[in-house]
Amino acid sequence: MTHRVILSRPDDVDGWRDAARAAALADVAPDALLWAVEGEGDDLFGGTSDPLPAVARPPFVVPKRFLDLAGHVALHRDPERFALLYAMLCRLRDDPAVIDDQADPLRRRLESLAGEVRRDIHKMRAFVRFRELDGAYVAWFEPDHHVVRANAGFFQRRFATMRWSILTPGLSIHWDGETLREGPGAVRADAPAGDPVEALWKGYYASIFNPARLKVGTMLKEMPRKYWANMPETALIPRLVAGAQARETRMVERIVPGGNAIKAWEALRDEAAHCTRCGLYRCATQTVFGEGPVDADIMIVGEQPGDQEDLAGKPFVGPAGRMLDRAFEEAGLDRSRAYVTNAVKHFKFEPRGKRRIHSKPNAGEIKACRWWIDQERAIIAPKRIVMLGTTAIHSLMGKALTLSSQRGQALTLPDGTAALATVHPSFLLRMPDRDRAEEEYALFVKDLKAAVV
Amino acid sequence: MAQLDVREKLEILADAAKYDASCASSGTAKRDSAGASAGIGSTEGMGICHAYAPDGRCISLLKILLTNSCIFDCHYCINRKSSNVRRARFTAREVVDLTLAFYRRNYIEGLFLSSGIIRSSDYTMEQIVEVARSLREDHQFRGYIHLKTIPDADPALIAAAGRHADRISINIELPTAAGLRRLAPEKSDETIRDAMAGMRDAIEEGADARRRYRSAPRFAPAGQSTQMIVGADAANDRAIMATASGLYDRFGLRRVYYSAFSPIPDASAILPLRRPPLLREHRLYQSDWMMRFYGYRPAEVAEATDEQGMLPLDIDPKLAWALKAREHFPVDVNRAPRELLLRVPGLGVKAVDAILASRRWRRLSLADVGRLSRSIAKLRPFIVTSDWRPTALVDRIDLKARVAGQLELFG
């Protein structure tokens, strides 16, 4: 035979505990017990519980952890909550160690109900918004579960010296500074707008938001739309999101190279002297940073410092540098007006006896060093960039490309800067055939002429 | 300067404060106003986020500067001397009134006050302390207060700040001393670290005194934190993690905040034009968690980085570590100790504790583990259960591709 238990309120934790204890002692099976709340659902037969059978078992204890869990689950709006808790209670009565079996499906279900209630309690503490009304504070809130009574203590402890009311559709609570009273449900209009502090709060909300890092998904996860209607600041969100892109663009546009470019460049060079972004710093003598006027129109980017550059700490001072100087002059360019630097700023080599043989930097080293060349470009802002060889092309174009596919054309870098690609002078130095070398040199000079601004 | 009203000042001084990442209000001493005849406020351990901005950040505190005027010229800072942003200055009274008005309406947990440096470090620090003193003493405010202190201010002022505040922070600003020299030429790495060490001593002394005398005044019960800017100097992730772990060890910090450098209006030419991906900041937080909650040594987390010392952006660092340290896997969920379970990609602290409790009760199957964790698909290659053993899956070259779709473990 089935027994009905009618609880007096939807959050009647104590009522559930008394009835559940009596039923468990009387050995009433979980499926023989029907749980209802007075005035709710199919409460057709009036509000009295059926008498339970007599006690059939000795008293038992349950772990405290279960009571904590039940205290939360009982506040859930799920109509099955009391029956699920009773089923769990019966299992714990027979074996209290079941409380440790977290992989049990019923236990998982209860944990997830309790989790939803805890979240609702927390969100109520977070999202209740009081409005001042004749010296008292009134809030309208719509919880998902039966958490209002359970949360009263929090607001009482925090706002003990204020007079306040929290109105919800099912229940209202009022604090007058000394006692807590309960009242019937209310409507939103009972907490009318008009508190002037709301405008200040909205001003704060709009200003503390950083438009350069829009993450609407994260916001929605923590502050779902269902709460928005009762939070004044959320009215601003559509406008803030729509305006974010424009605001960020304005921020970036207003970045202008200041009058401190020389200082900025010097500071950058000093910081680069300590660079450990890739492993090349371990064997090289020093960082070889770029050189030249910080307002140069032309920027020349080579591969990496060679043996002599590594010792001197200056780019293009060895044989390749001398060839570059000569070609510059023939092309009608002023080397002293160009900024000269390398894609990779430490010398990479293989020791052979007493000599250090140049070794090509790999993609990782190029990528690690790109940070520096980006900084140099930001300060110097050249009109044209000349890339010498494939390492420079890789660094500036952002991917490995062959020289033959890029050479002789007007190129545009990903950020829009004009560029051109040609051979690295060391390639010319390494050519054994004098005639071919002369031909290639002529082509090199021809390429450089295209760089004249 | 024309007279600004409170709303205009609030907008300027909140805008200027938004580059500070911290908004935490947790981990302080418990207190409330029950039975009090005056005053307001409570802190109950757990922090509360009262709103979220469209940038996904929590708004827990009224986070403002006392003034955005500054005699320093730090390049990454919107408030630097040479910037031409609008300037404003609150009086201590205005900040106190705003804090209380917002608190009474349940908008905030308290105040996070910082300031540009005006006249001198001591003068500025005095103003900051005065706001906290007035809130605590004149208004019996029991909510949360976070004060940012100025490294070279008089220690007596810093001690006063610690008596009123729940949390104190001193920003390390940049992960490397070279970066600090370039971007904040007037600040000194040494002074910042000295101030942190002084704060650590004061916090420890305060806690010690409380242990002996219950009536001893509390000193910054929520500890100290710091923030570093990521992507404005040349430091790679490995260097940043090394700096962070050094700070945790030496100064007993509660938190290190990482703030991806973001473009600021009217920026100095010295700053990078390109901002780092926001995901980089997220990966650094994950590596931070691995050290603090998952028992990884800093050198182990560094193993998750690539040749350039950067954490991968496409997968989280715990998975990246597991893919490199495959000899540790698969882990038997029915036998392995806690430390090893914590290293399984996809198992968080909560799931591991649930596994440990449940396995005393039953031999766990794949379905059981599935109920205790978020995604079994990501876990499968790394675990052994009563009914599952990955057949050579851990040795597969394409393992990353097979699990990479099911990411994000820290939530």
Boltz contact constraints between the chains, C-beta under 6 A:
constraints:
  - contact:
      token1: [A, 100]
      token2: [B, 357]
      max_distance: 6.0
  - contact:
      token1: [A, 100]
      token2: [B, 360]
      max_distance: 6.0
  - contact:
      token1: [A, 100]
      token2: [B, 361]
      max_distance: 6.0
  - contact:
      token1: [A, 101]
      token2: [B, 358]
      max_distance: 6.0
  - contact:
      token1: [A, 101]
      token2: [B, 361]
      max_distance: 6.0
  - contact:
      token1: [A, 102]
      token2: [B, 354]
      max_distance: 6.0
  - contact:
      token1: [A, 102]
      token2: [B, 357]
      max_distance: 6.0
  - contact:
      token1: [A, 102]
      token2: [B, 358]
      max_distance: 6.0
  - contact:
      token1: [A, 103]
      token2: [B, 358]
      max_distance: 6.0
  - contact:
      token1: [A, 103]
      token2: [B, 368]
      max_distance: 6.0
  - contact:
      token1: [A, 103]
      token2: [B, 371]
      max_distance: 6.0
  - contact:
      token1: [A, 103]
      token2: [B, 372]
      max_distance: 6.0
  - contact:
      token1: [A, 108]
      token2: [B, 371]
      max_distance: 6.0
  - contact:
      token1: [A, 125]
      token2: [B, 48]
      max_distance: 6.0
  - contact:
      token1: [A, 126]
      token2: [B, 48]
      max_distance: 6.0
  - contact:
      token1: [A, 126]
      token2: [B, 49]
      max_distance: 6.0
  - contact:
      token1: [A, 126]
      token2: [B, 50]
      max_distance: 6.0
  - contact:
      token1: [A, 128]
      token2: [B, 106]
      max_distance: 6.0
  - contact:
      token1: [A, 130]
      token2: [B, 105]
      max_distance: 6.0
  - contact:
      token1: [A, 130]
      token2: [B, 106]
      max_distance: 6.0
  - contact:
      token1: [A, 157]
      token2: [B, 32]
      max_distance: 6.0
  - contact:
      token1: [A, 157]
      token2: [B, 34]
      max_distance: 6.0
  - contact:
      token1: [A, 157]
      token2: [B, 42]
      max_distance: 6.0
  - contact:
      token1: [A, 158]
      token2: [B, 42]
      max_distance: 6.0
  - contact:
      token1: [A, 160]
      token2: [B, 33]
      max_distance: 6.0
  - contact:
      token1: [A, 160]
      token2: [B, 34]
      max_distance: 6.0
  - contact:
      token1: [A, 160]
      token2: [B, 36]
      max_distance: 6.0
  - contact:
      token1: [A, 161]
      token2: [B, 40]
      max_distance: 6.0
  - contact:
      token1: [A, 197]
      token2: [B, 101]
      max_distance: 6.0
  - contact:
      token1: [A, 200]
      token2: [B, 7]
      max_distance: 6.0
  - contact:
      token1: [A, 201]
      token2: [B, 107]
      max_distance: 6.0
  - contact:
      token1: [A, 203]
      token2: [B, 7]
      max_distance: 6.0
  - contact:
      token1: [A, 203]
      token2: [B, 10]
      max_distance: 6.0
  - contact:
      token1: [A, 203]
      token2: [B, 11]
      max_distance: 6.0
  - contact:
      token1: [A, 204]
      token2: [B, 10]
      max_distance: 6.0
  - contact:
      token1: [A, 204]
      token2: [B, 14]
      max_distance: 6.0
  - contact:
      token1: [A, 207]
      token2: [B, 11]
      max_distance: 6.0
  - contact:
      token1: [A, 207]
      token2: [B, 14]
      max_distance: 6.0
  - contact:
      token1: [A, 207]
      token2: [B, 15]
      max_distance: 6.0
  - contact:
      token1: [A, 208]
      token2: [B, 14]
      max_distance: 6.0
  - contact:
      token1: [A, 208]
      token2: [B, 18]
      max_distance: 6.0
  - contact:
      token1: [A, 209]
      token2: [B, 53]
      max_distance: 6.0
  - contact:
      token1: [A, 209]
      token2: [B, 54]
      max_distance: 6.0
  - contact:
      token1: [A, 209]
      token2: [B, 55]
      max_distance: 6.0
  - contact:
      token1: [A, 210]
      token2: [B, 18]
      max_distance: 6.0
  - contact:
      token1: [A, 210]
      token2: [B, 55]
      max_distance: 6.0
  - contact:
      token1: [A, 212]
      token2: [B, 262]
      max_distance: 6.0
  - contact:
      token1: [A, 212]
      token2: [B, 263]
      max_distance: 6.0
  - contact:
      token1: [A, 213]
      token2: [B, 55]
      max_distance: 6.0
  - contact:
      token1: [A, 213]
      token2: [B, 278]
      max_distance: 6.0
  - contact:
      token1: [A, 214]
      token2: [B, 54]
      max_distance: 6.0
  - contact:
      token1: [A, 215]
      token2: [B, 55]
      max_distance: 6.0
  - contact:
      token1: [A, 215]
      token2: [B, 56]
      max_distance: 6.0
  - contact:
      token1: [A, 216]
      token2: [B, 54]
      max_distance: 6.0
  - contact:
      token1: [A, 218]
      token2: [B, 56]
      max_distance: 6.0
  - contact:
      token1: [A, 219]
      token2: [B, 52]
      max_distance: 6.0
  - contact:
      token1: [A, 219]
      token2: [B, 54]
      max_distance: 6.0
  - contact:
      token1: [A, 219]
      token2: [B, 56]
      max_distance: 6.0
  - contact:
      token1: [A, 222]
      token2: [B, 52]
      max_distance: 6.0
  - contact:
      token1: [A, 223]
      token2: [B, 52]
      max_distance: 6.0
  - contact:
      token1: [A, 233]
      token2: [B, 51]
      max_distance: 6.0
  - contact:
      token1: [A, 237]
      token2: [B, 54]
      max_distance: 6.0
  - contact:
      token1: [A, 240]
      token2: [B, 54]
      max_distance: 6.0
  - contact:
      token1: [A, 241]
      token2: [B, 54]
      max_distance: 6.0
  - contact:
      token1: [A, 251]
      token2: [B, 263]
      max_distance: 6.0
  - contact:
      token1: [A, 251]
      token2: [B, 265]
      max_distance: 6.0
  - contact:
      token1: [A, 252]
      token2: [B, 263]
      max_distance: 6.0
  - contact:
      token1: [A, 254]
      token2: [B, 265]
      max_distance: 6.0
  - contact:
      token1: [A, 254]
      token2: [B, 266]
      max_distance: 6.0
  - contact:
      token1: [A, 255]
      token2: [B, 267]
      max_distance: 6.0
  - contact:
      token1: [A, 257]
      token2: [B, 269]
      max_distance: 6.0
  - contact:
      token1: [A, 258]
      token2: [B, 268]
      max_distance: 6.0
  - contact:
      token1: [A, 258]
      token2: [B, 269]
      max_distance: 6.0
  - contact:
      token1: [A, 261]
      token2: [B, 269]
      max_distance: 6.0
  - contact:
      token1: [A, 264]
      token2: [B, 269]
      max_distance: 6.0
  - contact:
      token1: [A, 264]
      token2: [B, 270]
      max_distance: 6.0
  - contact:
      token1: [A, 267]
      token2: [B, 182]
      max_distance: 6.0
  - contact:
      token1: [A, 271]
      token2: [B, 178]
      max_distance: 6.0
  - contact:
      token1: [A, 271]
      token2: [B, 182]
      max_distance: 6.0
  - contact:
      token1: [A, 274]
      token2: [B, 178]
      max_distance: 6.0
  - contact:
      token1: [A, 275]
      token2: [B, 234]
      max_distance: 6.0
  - contact:
      token1: [A, 277]
      token2: [B, 234]
      max_distance: 6.0
  - contact:
      token1: [A, 277]
      token2: [B, 236]
      max_distance: 6.0
  - contact:
      token1: [A, 278]
      token2: [B, 308]
      max_distance: 6.0
  - contact:
      token1: [A, 364]
      token2: [B, 307]
      max_distance: 6.0
  - contact:
      token1: [A, 364]
      token2: [B, 308]
      max_distance: 6.0
  - contact:
      token1: [A, 368]
      token2: [B, 308]
      max_distance: 6.0
  - contact:
      token1: [A, 371]
      token2: [B, 234]
      max_distance: 6.0
  - contact:
      token1: [A, 378]
      token2: [B, 273]
      max_distance: 6.0
  - contact:
      token1: [A, 379]
      token2: [B, 269]
      max_distance: 6.0
